[in-house]
């Protein structure tokens, strides 16, 4: 499940972010003097006439911000329905259909822009968001059924780290394709086509034998632990045949209980590792308990901070490189992809470290989540500020942005898997609430950046990064104060234990009063 979830997230993110690079070539740019306040030298000729119109659409920064944020209007809508459906019917269906619809709309992008302009593109991006909004709730529902507590850091980092691979592919390949092909339309044909072609790989949990990719990649760790690890086994033989892939997609299962081919040894291990907290619940979702849970709202705050900083970087870093640093499209695609390479590597490393600390009992689960979330909040915020004060020193700026995204990888073993700690039975619903509310910043951040950077100067961008740092600090303080890594009572009970204690206290008091009355 972990590998297939990783590929699904990578596929979805590549289709989501390719517009961030493409839009730098879609819009009409005018020459600007290097003497402008905060402008770096380079780029367009300063001697060109202001009346000369360059090829592209005449969209100002505010319009570009609306286009880039339109995706998240649809994205937040399908989170909650996707989470509920994933818990009731299984995560593979909502995940697969969501990725497929996103791929279809990505293919339609060039035609939509040609016929409908900015308005058509905005509507299409909303539709893409509707399809992709089910991704994380569905994955969380699947992880809750396959990932024990001791492996959540690594498995969560692997699955959610697919976002960075998608960002890498989306930014690097977009710059490469546009640089070679000379047009932006090719980008959407490429990623839309890949999304449809790779669709059969998305919902699989592939079976295999002892000679597997993961058993070799995990090394001695995979050999020492018995029964077999929960990481999916991906045989080279099955990858070589399309027939095997299609067969496995049909035989995909959402949990160990319904999987007819899982070994008794592995099923027993899963049952023991997941414990009694993993049950197939038939009662209604405890909405009141969930919506009044303090640790849940602390997690929501952390998600808001993460998403605001992350979306600011993902959506607008290419614009910073072309508008401020004056990089050409090929260089922008390459260097904008570098931070996500480091973030992916660091997320795996932080996930391993977090699990190790928890397993050795050096820290509690609660403190581990708080520590890694703090590192992923304060570190990137400081690096962004330093980058904004590095001026036109492109090398230093790229290094600092790369360090910022690398430290942001600690979010995955921190707050990203915290929903699984709070409730494994309602993991899809919890992720829908948390990720859905956090995704609202995907609407706010690009639009706000467009308003604050009409001329795309260093001084204007510096304000953007200061706001990001403040958001990081405030949301992290809330998470540190009220977050929890403990399972919440409403995960396996319909009755608040505090009410049971109060009722027992009242009963004891009444019994004592009756006894005193008899005396």
N, C-alpha and C positions, 0 to 999 in steps of 0.2 A: 504493500500500500504506500509506503514511504516514497519509493522511487517513482511510482506512477503519479502520486500527488505532487511530487517535485516537478515532474514534466508538465503536469497540468497547469501549475502556477507559472512556470517559465513561459509556456505557450501563451497563457492569458496576458501576462505582463508585456511580452514582446509586442502583441497586438495593441495593447493599451498605450505604450509609450512611443511607438514609432512616429506618431503625429508630433510629439515634442521636438523631434529633430526635423521632420519634414516641413513644419510650419515656418522654420527659419528661411526656407527656400520658396515657400508658397507666397510670402508677402512681398510687397513692393518696398524696396529700401531706397532711401535718398542719401546722397553724400552729405557728410557732416565734417566740419572742421575739427582738427585735432586740438584746437585751442579751446573748444567747448569745455565747460567746467566738468572735470572728472573724466574726460574722454581719453582713451589710450590711442596712441598713434597706430597707423596701419589701416587695413581694410580698404574702403572705397576712396577713390581719388578726391583730394580736397579741392581740386581745381574744377571738378565737374560742376556744371550749372545746376542750380536748384530746380530749374524747369524741366530737366531731363527726367523722364519717368522710366524707371527700371522695370523689367518684367516682373509680374506677380500681381497678387490681389491687393487692393488698397485698404488693408485692415490696420487700424491703429492699435496701440498697445492694449487699450481697454477691450476692444473687440477680440483680440487674440486671447486675452484673459478669459473672456466669456466662453470662447470656443474650447479652450483647454480645460475649463472647469465643467463644461456641459456633461461630460461623461459621468460625473459623480451625482448628478441629479437623478439619473436612472439607477446608478450603482447602489444608492442608499435605500431605494424603494424595495428591491427584491431581497434584501438581506434577511429580514424577519420571515417572510414566506419561505425563502430558501432554507433557513435553519429549521423551521417547523416541519417542512416536507422531508428534509434529510433525516430528522429523527424518526419520523413516522414510516417512511418508505425506503430509507437508505440514501447515503450521500452520493453514490455513484451516478444516479440518474440526474439529479439537479446539477451536479458538477459537469457531466458530459454534455448535456444539452446547453448549458450556459456557455461553455467554451465553443461549441459548434455554432451557436447563434452569433457570437462575437466575431468569429472567423468570417461568416457570411456577410455581416455588415462592414467588416474591414475591406472586403473585396469590392463592395459597392461605393467606397469612399471617393475615388476619382470621378465616377459618373455623377455622384450626388453633388460634389463641389462644382462640376461643370454646369449642371442644370439648376442648382438651387443656391449656389454661392455660400456665404457665411451662414445664412439661416438654415439651408439644407444640411450643412455640416453639423451645426449645433443639434438639430433634430436627430441626425444619424448617430452622433456621439451619445445622446441620451439613450437611444435604443441599444447601443453597445453596452452601456452601463447596466441596463436592465438585465442583459444576458449574463454579464460577469459578476453581478452582485451576489450570486449564489455560491461562488467559488469557496470563500473562506468558511462560511457556515457549514457547507457540505464536507469540507476537509476536516473541520473540527469534530464533526459528528463521526467521521471515520476514524480519526485518531483516538477518540474516546473509547472505541471498541477494539483497538489493536495496540495501543501504546501504554505499557505499565508506567507507574510513577517514576521508576528508576531510569527509564529510557526516554522520558518526555522531552528532556532538554535536547538530546541528540536528534530524535525523530522529528520534533517540532522544528528545530533549526534546519534540518535537511529539507523538509517539505516546504516551509515558508521561505527558506533560502532560495527556492526556485524563482522567487521574484527577482532576485539579483541577476540570475542567469538570463531571465527574460529582459531585464533592463540592459544587460550587456549586449545581448543579441539585437535588441531593438535599437539601441543607440549606435553601436559599432557598425552593424550591417546596413543601417539606414544611411549613415554617412558614406559608407563604402559604395553602396548601390547608387546613391544620388551623384556621388563624385564620378563614377564610371559611366552611368547611363545618361546623366545630364538632365534628368527630370525627376520630380517627386512622386509621380504616379506609380512608378515601379515598386516603391517601398510597400504600398498597400497591397499590390498584387502578390508580392513575395510573402508577406506575413499572413495575409488572408488565405492564400493557397496552402501554406504550411499548416495553418490552423485546421483546415479541413482534412488534409492528407494525414496529419498526425492524430486525428480524432480517435481512431481505434485504440491508441495507446493510453488514453487518458484514464479510464476507469478500471484498469486492470489490477489484480493482485496475482502476479505470475508465479506459477509453481515451478519448482526445479529440483535438481539433485544436488549432491554435495559439491560438485565442481562448478561453483557459481561465481559471478562477478563480485557479489557482496562478501562471500566467504573469503575471497582473496583480498579484497580491499580493506576489510576489517582486521585482517591479520590474525594474530594469536588471540585477540579478544574474542573473536567469533568461535575459535576452536575450544577455548578453555571453558566457556559457559555452556552448560547443558541444563535443560533441553535447548534445542536450536533457538537462535536469536529470532526476534520478531521481524527483523529487516527482511523485506521481500527478496526472494531468490530469483535472479534474472539470468536464465541460462542463455548462452550464446546460440545454442541450437534453436531455441524458440525465437530469438530475435532475427534469425536468418530466414525464417519462413513466415510469409504473410498469413498462411493458413493457421499457423499456431497462434499468431497474434489475435486473429478474429475469433478463434475458438476460445481463447482465454478471456476475451472481452465478453463473450456470451456467458462464460462460466464464472464471472466475477461475483463476489459475495461481499456483503457489507459488514459482516461480523463473523467471529469464529463459530458461533452456534449454528449458523446456516451454511457454513462451508463444508461440503461433503468430502473434500479431498485433503483437508488438513489432518495431520497425524494426531493420534490420541495423545501423544507426548506433548506436542505443541499446544493442543487445546487445553490440556490439564495445566500446563505452565501459564497460559493466558488467564485461565480462571483463577488460579492462585495469585498471580501477579496483579490482576485488576481488582480482585477482592470482591466483597459483597456490595461495594458502592456501584458496580456496574450491573444494572438490572434492566430488564425490558419493562419499562413503566407503562402501565395502562391507564393511569389516572391522568387527569387534566394537568396542564402545565401550571405550577404554582405561581401565577403572575404576581400576586400581592407580595409573596415572600421574596421573589426575585427583584421586583422593582423597589423594595424597601431594604435591600441588602447593602450595607455600607461598603464592604469589600468590593462588591460589584461596581459601585459608582466610583470608587477609587481607581478601579481598573479602567473604567470609561475615561476618567481624567488622564490617565497615563496614555491611553490610546489616542486621545485628542492631541496630546503633546507630540507623540511619535508621528502621527499622521501629518500634523501641520509642518513639522520640520522635514519629514520625508517627502511630502508632496511639493514643498518649496524647492527642494533639491532636484527631484525627478522631473518635475514639470518645467522648471525655469533655468536649470543649470545650462542647458544648450543655448538658451537665449542670452545668458550672462557671457558665455564664451564667444558668441558671435557678435553681440551688441556692445560689450565692454572691452573684452580682450581682442576682438577683431580676428578671431580664428576663422579660417575657411571651413567649408562644410566637412571635408575629409578629416581635418585635424579635430574639429569639434566632435565628430562621431567617435573618433578613437579615444580622445582624452576624456570625453564625457562618460565613456564606458569603463574607464579605469577605476573610478571609485566603487563601482558595483562589483568588480572583480574582487577587490579587497574586502568589501562588505560580505560577500558570499563566503570567502575563506574565513574571515573572522567570526561569522555567525556559527560555522561548524566548530571552530576552535572554542568559542565561548560556550557552546552547547555541551561539548565534551567536558570542559572545565567545570561547568555548573553541576552536571550529573556526578562528576567525581567528588566535588565538595559535599554534595548532599549524601551520596552513598557512603562516604567516609565519616559522615556526621560531623563535619567541621562547621557546617552551618545548617540551620533549619531551612525547610522549603520556603517559608515566608521571607526569611532574611536573604536567601539566595535570589528570590524574585526582586526584592527591593534593591539589593546591591547592584545587580546587572542592569536593572532599569535606570538607576541613578547614573551609572557609568555611560549608558547609552543616551542619556539626556544632556548632562552637563558637558561631557567631552565634545560632542559634535557642535553644540552651541558656541563654545569657546573657539573651536577651530574655524567656524564660519566668520566670527568677528575678526579673528586674526587675518583671515583671507581678505576681508574687505579693507583692511588697513595695509595690505601688501601692495596696493596700487596696481601698476601694470607689470609687475614681476610675475610673468606667466608661470614660470617654474614653481615658485613658492606658492602661488595661488592653487595650482593643481595639486601640489603635495598636501596642502592644508585641507582642501575639499576631499581628497582621497582619505586622509586621516579621519575627517569627520564621518564619512560614510563607513569607514572601518570600525570606528567605535560604536556606530549605530547598530552594528551587528549584534551587540549585546542585548538588544531588545528581544531577540527571539527566545533565548532561554530565560528572559526576564518576564516582562508583562505579556508577551505573545502567547505563552503556554499557560498563563495563570487561569484562564477560563476553564481549562481541564482540571486544575486543582480545586476550583470552587465547586464544580458540578460536572461529573462525567456523564450523567444521565441526560442532562439538558445542555450539553456542550454546544450543539448547533444553535440553539436559541440564544445562549449566552454570547457566543461569538457574533451572532446576528445583531444583537443589541449593541455590543461593544464596538465592533467594526463598523456597523452602520452609522452610529453616532459619530465615531471618529472620522468617517468618510465625508462628513459635512465640511471638514476643513479642506477637502479636495475641491469644494466649490469656492470656499473663501480665499484660500491661499493664492491660486493663480490670478483670480480677479483682483485681489488686493495688490499683488505684485505689479499687475498691469497699471493700476491706478497710481502706485508710488513711483513707477519708473517710466514715465512718458518719454524721457530722452535717453534712458538706459545709461546713466552715468554712474560713476563709482559712488558719489555721494548719495544718490538715490538708492542704490542697492545696499549701501551700508545701513540705512534705516531698516530695510527689509530684514537684514540679518540680526539687527538688535531686537526687533520685534520677535523673531524666531527664538532667540535666546531667552527672552522673558517668558514666552509660552512654555518652553522646555522647563524652566526653573519652577514656575508656579504649578504646573501639572505634576511634576515629579514630587514636589513637597506634599501634595495631596495624597499621592500614591504611597509615599513612605510613611505618612501618618496613619493611614487607614486600610492599607492593603493587607491581604491574608493569603497564605498558601495552604490553608486548611480546608477540607471539605466542609461545605455548608450544610446545615441541618436539613434544608429543604431538598437536598439531592436525593435522599432516600426516605423521607418522611413527609406526611401531610400535616403534621402537628408540630408547632413550634415548641421545642423542649422547655423554653422559658415559661410557657403557659402551663406545662405539666408541673414544673417546679412551684409555680404560684398556686396552682390548684392543690398540690400536695401540702404546701405551707398552710393554706387556709383550712384544709382538712385536719392537719395536725393541731392547729390552733383551736378548732372546734372540738376535737377530741379532748384536748387539755381542759377546755372550758367545761365540757360535760363532766369530766372527772372531778374538777374542783366543785361543781354544783352538787354532785352526789356527796362529797365530803361535808 
